[in-house]
Amino acid sequence: MRESVKIITSGTDPDRDAWLTNFYTENHMAYEAFPDMVASPEQLNFIVHMDGEQYYYPCSDELFTAIIEKRADTLLTPAFIRIWSRLEKLVREVIIDPYRRQYLLSLLTIKYQHDTSSMVLLPSRLEKRLLGIFTNISDISRPLAARRELENKRVARFLASRDFLDAFNGREGLRINEETTLDDIDLQVHLLRLQRLLLLSTVKEIWEEEQPPDMNELRRIMNTPIETEGWQWFCERLAQVLSGQHKPYLLWLGGRAGEIVFDLAIIRILMKLGIKVILAVKQAFYYEHISFADVLEDPVLEKAMSGAEVIGDSRISKKELLGKLDKDNRLLVISDGTGEQFNPLLTSVTFARAFKESDLVISRCPESRECINNHFQFTRDLVSILREDTGKLAIHLKPHHPAVIRFSEADLRAKAQHLIYMARKEKEKGKKIMFYSAIVGSIPGQLETAKKILNVFVEHLRSTLTDVVIINPGEHFEEGMDADDIMYMWEIFQRSGVIDIWRFQTYSDIEKAFELMGEKVPPEWTGKDATYSTGCTKEMQIALEMQQKYPEMQLIGPPWEKFKRRQEYGIGKLYDRVLTDTK
């Protein structure tokens, strides 16, 4: 697909570049303009493999090209009209007071006409903007909550009914002969149950009507074979799980009311297979989609998610997330940080990390089809499970980009354990282990210089110190690692107790390195030391904790008080996010 798409680059046409900038700023998707709202390039790379491209867009290639070429009227106008129709229906249904209803409709009309006039706003961003006005003005905490709760209740009642359980546990569809093993039967049973739940989850009448459809018809639907390529691929992955080859992490992008109860039943089956699941829901109201507030307040969901851990932290760290996944086989529930269709540019840090740590992503969001089906490829395999307009189940696979390099938790632990083993062997020879913490990427645009300074100074130390093994983190970097991977790996090593001397880079170290290179210290390096780095700040915190445990460990470098300026490192970055307020 990439070959047939015109890849947009900047620097050749100033007028088009200005229009491109206008597109991103008007849609509130420019990181430079909205750094607290929009994902950094490093965070985006957790989800999308950009393959050298400058610009990502959460829409179809056709629509993006039409907007950039200023010919999007025929595509945008019908989409805008659909959005307004849905929004107007919502207002008339939810707002009872005539004055407030008319006031809100008039205000939304003004905003709608203003925002659609330039033909640069994406339909998903227009909808998000108008929904934001609606929720703020209406002051309704959970619009349409009663309907969503009723639909969830209907599905829960259906799944608990004797008619359903009899049909669900029927043997129809099992293929057993003299050569069939118990393992084969076990796999078939799990796949048959998943198939039945997936097929039934397309029957909207189960939750939209007070009484479910005729059970004979539902029995026919649930026993219909699924013959799509995506389903076959998914079955093969599950077979690998049952064979014990791999126990993966799965990120499930939850869908709409009613359907979500089927989702949770499916998730429970997957968890019984040893798969650890993270369920992502919407942060804010998005029509019939389940939101974070629904998870906390809907009694049906509360019961269906019994034992799950709901994570409200929008910026959970890699270590914390993996710790929760490793602790036990509990369902983790997070929000994606948005109130719109799937948009990697606006999802939360927690969601981005969950996406990155997962082996497979399953999407139950039909509105996201346009975004998923463009030419961009993700960093993880993504399976879309949708109900087609015909009512049939559709399962589509979008494989991850072939160039993606993934360091799993096991990979990073193995690398750390290997370093620990090597350090202990050196200690047995009577040598001391020094770990050198230094600025690597804390100064934007100076990454290569930082690595050069680090390597030059470490070699200087090695030439002057006897029986000291110096661990230089820069020598253990591998292509594809980001700051999350590096910090996770090194913390395992740092907490192992093998470090005798922990040295933090000082300004005099930097001066010495430039002197050894025969260069003067440039302005951007003047006065810098390890306290300028959030990575080093976190490492100093670890060092102080380890010194409490191993009092004989030496600490060399700036005092702790000077490290307190920095917040956590930016997600996936090798440089810092911001300085904290030091007043």
SVG drawing of the C-alpha trace seen along z (x, -y; Angstrom):
<svg xmlns="http://www.w3.org/2000/svg" viewBox="-39 -31 85 76">
<polyline fill="none" stroke="black" stroke-width="0.4" points="0.0,0.0 2.9,-2.3 4.0,-2.4 0.6,-3.7 0.5,-6.5 2.0,-9.9 4.3,-10.4 4.2,-14.0 7.5,-15.6 8.3,-19.2 10.9,-21.6 10.1,-21.8 6.8,-23.8 6.4,-26.6 2.7,-27.2 1.8,-23.5 4.0,-23.3 2.0,-26.2 -1.2,-24.4 0.1,-21.2 1.0,-23.0 -2.4,-24.6 -4.0,-21.1 -2.2,-19.8 -2.7,-22.8 -6.4,-23.2 -6.9,-19.5 -5.0,-20.0 -2.6,-17.2 0.7,-19.2 3.0,-18.1 5.0,-21.3 1.9,-23.4 0.1,-21.1 2.9,-19.1 0.6,-18.3 -2.1,-16.9 -0.4,-15.3 1.9,-12.3 5.6,-13.1 7.2,-11.4 8.7,-8.9 5.4,-8.0 3.8,-7.7 6.5,-5.3 5.3,-3.0 2.2,-2.4 3.0,-3.4 6.1,-2.4 6.7,-5.6 9.3,-4.0 11.0,-7.3 7.9,-9.3 7.5,-12.8 3.7,-12.9 1.1,-10.6 -2.6,-11.1 -5.5,-9.2 -7.7,-9.0 -7.7,-7.4 -5.0,-8.1 -7.6,-9.3 -9.0,-11.9 -5.7,-13.2 -4.4,-13.7 -7.7,-15.4 -7.4,-17.8 -3.8,-18.7 -4.6,-19.2 -7.6,-21.4 -10.2,-19.2 -11.8,-17.4 -15.3,-19.0 -17.0,-15.9 -15.5,-13.6 -15.8,-15.9 -19.3,-17.4 -21.3,-14.1 -19.1,-13.1 -19.8,-16.4 -23.6,-16.0 -23.6,-12.6 -21.8,-13.9 -24.3,-16.8 -27.2,-14.4 -25.9,-12.2 -25.1,-15.1 -28.5,-16.8 -30.3,-13.6 -28.2,-13.3 -29.1,-16.8 -32.8,-16.4 -32.9,-13.1 -30.8,-14.1 -31.7,-17.8 -35.2,-18.0 -35.5,-21.8 -36.6,-23.5 -34.5,-26.7 -31.3,-24.8 -31.9,-22.5 -32.3,-25.4 -29.4,-27.3 -27.1,-24.3 -28.3,-23.5 -27.7,-27.2 -24.2,-27.2 -23.3,-23.9 -24.6,-25.2 -22.4,-28.3 -19.3,-26.1 -20.2,-23.6 -20.5,-26.2 -17.3,-27.9 -15.2,-24.7 -16.4,-23.2 -16.0,-26.3 -12.2,-25.8 -12.6,-22.2 -9.4,-21.2 -10.9,-19.6 -11.0,-15.8 -14.5,-14.5 -13.3,-12.7 -11.8,-15.9 -14.9,-17.9 -17.0,-15.4 -14.7,-15.4 -14.8,-19.2 -18.6,-19.4 -19.0,-16.5 -16.7,-18.4 -19.0,-21.5 -22.0,-19.3 -20.7,-17.5 -19.3,-20.8 -22.5,-22.8 -25.0,-20.0 -23.2,-19.2 -24.4,-15.6 -21.7,-13.3 -22.6,-10.2 -24.9,-11.0 -27.0,-8.0 -25.7,-6.0 -29.1,-4.5 -29.3,-3.1 -25.8,-1.6 -26.5,-0.1 -29.8,1.4 -28.1,2.9 -25.3,4.4 -27.9,5.8 -29.8,7.5 -26.6,9.2 -25.7,10.3 -29.2,11.8 -28.9,13.5 -25.5,15.1 -26.9,16.4 -30.0,17.9 -30.5,21.7 -31.3,21.6 -28.0,19.9 -26.0,22.1 -27.5,25.3 -26.7,24.1 -23.3,22.7 -22.2,26.0 -23.5,28.2 -21.1,30.5 -22.1,29.4 -19.1,28.4 -16.5,30.6 -14.6,32.9 -13.6,36.0 -12.3,39.2 -10.0,42.1 -6.8,40.0 -8.1,36.9 -6.0,36.2 -7.2,34.6 -5.1,31.6 -6.8,31.3 -10.2,31.5 -9.1,28.8 -8.1,26.5 -11.3,27.1 -13.5,26.5 -11.8,23.1 -12.0,22.1 -15.6,23.1 -16.6,21.1 -14.7,18.1 -16.4,18.5 -19.8,18.7 -19.4,15.6 -17.9,13.6 -20.8,14.5 -23.4,13.7 -21.8,10.4 -22.9,9.3 -26.6,9.8 -27.5,6.3 -31.1,7.4 -29.8,9.3 -29.2,5.9 -31.4,3.6 -34.6,5.5 -36.2,6.4 -36.4,10.1 -33.6,11.8 -34.2,13.3 -35.5,16.9 -33.0,19.3 -33.1,21.6 -32.0,18.7 -29.3,17.8 -28.1,21.4 -27.8,21.4 -25.8,18.1 -23.4,19.2 -22.6,22.5 -21.8,20.8 -18.2,21.4 -15.9,18.4 -13.8,18.6 -12.0,15.3 -8.2,15.2 -8.0,13.2 -9.8,15.8 -7.6,18.6 -4.5,16.6 -5.9,16.0 -6.7,19.7 -3.1,20.5 -1.8,18.0 -4.1,19.6 -2.8,23.0 0.7,21.7 -0.5,20.5 -2.0,23.8 1.2,25.6 3.1,23.6 5.3,21.9 4.4,18.4 2.2,16.7 1.4,13.3 0.1,10.0 -3.0,8.9 -4.5,5.3 -8.2,5.4 -9.8,2.1 -13.3,2.4 -16.3,1.5 -19.9,0.5 -22.5,1.2 -24.0,4.7 -21.1,5.9 -18.7,5.2 -20.3,7.9 -19.5,10.4 -16.0,9.0 -15.5,9.7 -16.8,13.2 -14.3,13.7 -11.5,12.2 -12.2,14.6 -11.7,17.5 -8.5,16.0 -7.2,15.5 -7.9,19.2 -5.5,20.0 -2.8,18.0 -3.1,14.9 -2.7,11.7 -5.2,9.0 -5.4,5.3 -8.8,3.9 -8.8,0.3 -12.0,-1.8 -12.7,-5.5 -11.7,-8.1 -14.6,-10.4 -18.2,-10.0 -18.4,-8.7 -22.0,-7.8 -22.6,-4.0 -18.9,-3.3 -18.0,-2.2 -16.1,-4.9 -13.9,-4.9 -16.8,-6.2 -19.0,-3.4 -16.4,-0.9 -16.5,-2.5 -20.3,-3.0 -22.2,-0.4 -23.2,2.4 -23.2,5.0 -19.6,4.1 -18.5,4.0 -19.7,7.6 -18.3,8.8 -14.9,7.2 -14.8,8.6 -11.2,9.0 -9.9,6.7 -7.5,3.9 -8.6,0.5 -5.7,-1.7 -6.4,-5.4 -2.9,-6.6 -2.6,-8.1 1.2,-8.0 2.1,-4.6 5.7,-3.6 7.0,-0.6 8.2,1.0 4.8,0.5 2.9,1.9 5.0,5.0 4.9,5.4 1.1,5.5 1.1,7.9 3.6,10.2 2.0,10.2 -1.0,12.5 -3.5,13.2 -5.8,10.3 -7.5,8.3 -6.1,4.8 -8.5,2.0 -7.2,-1.3 -8.6,-4.2 -7.1,-5.1 -7.1,-8.8 -9.6,-9.9 -13.2,-10.4 -13.1,-9.7 -12.2,-7.0 -8.7,-5.4 -6.2,-8.1 -2.6,-7.3 -1.6,-11.0 -3.9,-11.6 -3.9,-8.4 -2.4,-8.5 1.1,-7.5 -0.4,-4.5 -2.2,-3.3 0.9,-3.8 2.9,-1.7 0.2,1.0 0.2,1.1 4.0,1.4 4.2,4.2 1.4,6.2 2.0,9.1 -1.4,8.6 -4.0,5.8 -7.7,6.5 -9.9,3.7 -13.7,3.8 -14.2,0.2 -15.8,0.0 -15.4,-3.8 -11.6,-3.2 -11.7,-1.3 -10.7,-4.3 -7.7,-5.0 -6.6,-1.4 -6.9,-0.8 -4.6,-3.5 -1.0,-2.7 0.6,-3.1 1.6,0.1 1.6,0.6 4.3,1.9 2.1,4.9 -0.2,7.2 -3.7,5.8 -6.9,7.8 -10.2,5.8 -13.3,7.7 -16.3,5.9 -19.9,6.3 -20.4,5.5 -23.4,3.6 -24.8,6.9 -24.8,8.1 -22.0,10.6 -18.9,10.9 -15.7,9.6 -12.2,10.3 -9.3,8.5 -5.6,8.8 -3.2,6.0 0.3,7.4 2.9,5.3 5.6,3.6 8.3,6.1 11.1,3.8 9.8,3.4 12.4,4.5 10.9,5.6 12.6,6.2 10.3,8.2 10.5,8.2 12.2,11.5 14.8,10.2 15.6,7.2 15.8,9.3 18.1,11.8 20.4,8.9 20.5,7.5 21.1,10.9 24.0,11.6 25.6,8.3 25.1,9.2 26.7,12.6 29.7,11.0 30.1,8.4 30.1,11.1 32.7,13.0 34.9,9.9 34.3,9.3 35.5,12.9 38.8,11.9 39.1,9.1 38.0,6.3 35.6,3.4 32.6,2.7 31.9,-1.0 28.7,-2.1 29.0,-5.4 25.7,-7.4 25.9,-10.3 23.9,-12.5 23.0,-10.6 20.2,-12.4 19.1,-15.1 20.2,-17.9 18.1,-17.9 20.2,-17.6 23.3,-16.5 22.8,-12.7 25.9,-11.8 28.1,-14.4 26.8,-13.0 27.7,-9.4 31.1,-10.6 31.8,-12.5 30.7,-9.4 32.9,-7.0 36.0,-9.3 35.8,-9.9 35.1,-6.2 38.2,-5.2 40.1,-7.9 39.0,-6.4 39.9,-2.9 43.4,-4.1 43.9,-5.6 42.1,-3.1 43.5,0.3 41.3,3.3 38.1,1.4 35.6,2.6 33.7,-0.4 30.2,0.3 29.4,-2.2 25.7,-2.0 26.4,-3.5 28.3,-0.3 25.3,1.9 22.8,0.0 21.2,2.0 19.3,0.8 15.6,0.5 15.9,-0.2 14.2,-3.3 14.5,-4.9 11.8,-2.7 13.7,0.4 17.1,-1.0 15.8,-2.2 14.0,1.1 17.1,3.2 19.5,1.1 17.4,0.9 17.5,4.7 21.3,4.5 21.5,1.5 19.4,3.2 21.4,6.5 24.0,5.3 27.0,5.8 27.9,2.2 30.8,1.1 31.2,-2.5 28.4,-4.5 29.8,-7.5 27.6,-10.3 28.9,-12.6 30.1,-16.0 30.9,-19.1 34.6,-18.5 34.1,-15.1 32.6,-16.9 35.4,-19.5 38.0,-16.7 36.3,-14.8 36.4,-17.9 40.0,-18.5 40.9,-14.9 39.1,-15.5 41.1,-18.7 38.0,-20.8 36.6,-23.7 33.4,-23.2 30.5,-24.5 27.8,-26.7 25.1,-24.0 27.4,-21.8 28.7,-24.6 27.6,-23.9 25.9,-20.6 26.3,-17.5 24.2,-14.4 21.7,-16.6 20.5,-17.9 19.2,-14.4 15.9,-12.9 17.4,-9.4 20.3,-10.2 17.9,-11.6 16.0,-8.3 19.3,-6.5 20.4,-8.7 17.2,-7.7 18.0,-4.1 21.6,-4.6 20.5,-6.2 18.1,-3.3 20.9,-0.8 23.3,-2.6 20.9,-2.1 21.0,1.6 24.7,1.7 26.3,-1.0 29.8,-0.2 28.8,-1.3 30.5,-4.5 28.6,-7.4 30.6,-9.9 29.0,-13.0 26.8,-15.9 24.7,-15.9 21.1,-14.7 19.7,-18.1 20.8,-19.3 19.0,-16.4 15.5,-17.5 14.8,-19.7 13.7,-17.0 10.5,-15.2 10.4,-11.7 12.0,-11.2 9.7,-11.6 8.1,-8.4 10.4,-6.6 12.8,-9.5 16.5,-9.6 16.1,-13.2 14.1,-14.9 10.5,-16.2 10.6,-19.4 12.2,-21.0 10.0,-21.2 9.2,-24.4 12.2,-25.0 10.6,-27.9"/>
</svg>
